[in-house]
């Protein structure tokens, strides 16, 4: 595996790889886990070559957020990618991605201000800017993202459409820990106790899925089912629990035509997100674990 750190080197390497066939890109911020590796494996199955980027992007962190403490494990990440047969790793510096004097930012209006965009003003401006830069550097045929970052996916799909990128965005299922907790690099920041408390997120989604199974398709009963999971949850502070359109992130009143059920919460000092998709009136991706949510919901039936 080649490890490249400059834009020029990466552009040259990607031109060579594209001449040999299709090229897949997996953009990451590192601290790789099985969720990231599932994207790599999907990319390898669908392309002739795969490149991965690792770049902790400062423009998507607001002042006071966890940019400085975001997990960084480059040596371990390189070993994992080498084992997966990745062709090239792009690990640029901040100066490479944001040259001195750079002032251009990519703003995805409206959709970029919803869900996480509302909670973290400017976050998706930073995401869209760095992903647009990566698309220009790599020029991939396909780029791979996780469903866990559903709001990010909606923002990037809008950007790709509006700015006429030729890349195909491929969204891969959420990968979960055995407990049901959605895999995230930020899980590394949780203590064992906090990991247990963080299960409130997947319990909330499981409660919503159970309500759907019982024929409740209106958004408000589903939100109520989720909110009950956070009632009295120790050291867990709910950010949002919403039922929205998966493309626009606008609230929907009913899920029969499809929806995204999304939740975000602070567990101690760590902010986590999770979601499930509703398709054809039923949950397409509900966490199978967190079964105690069903018992709690039965008390409210």
Order of alpha helices (4+ residues) and beta strands (2+ residues): beta-alpha-beta-alpha-beta-alpha-beta-alpha-alpha-alpha-beta-alpha-beta-alpha-alpha-alpha-beta-beta-beta-beta-alpha
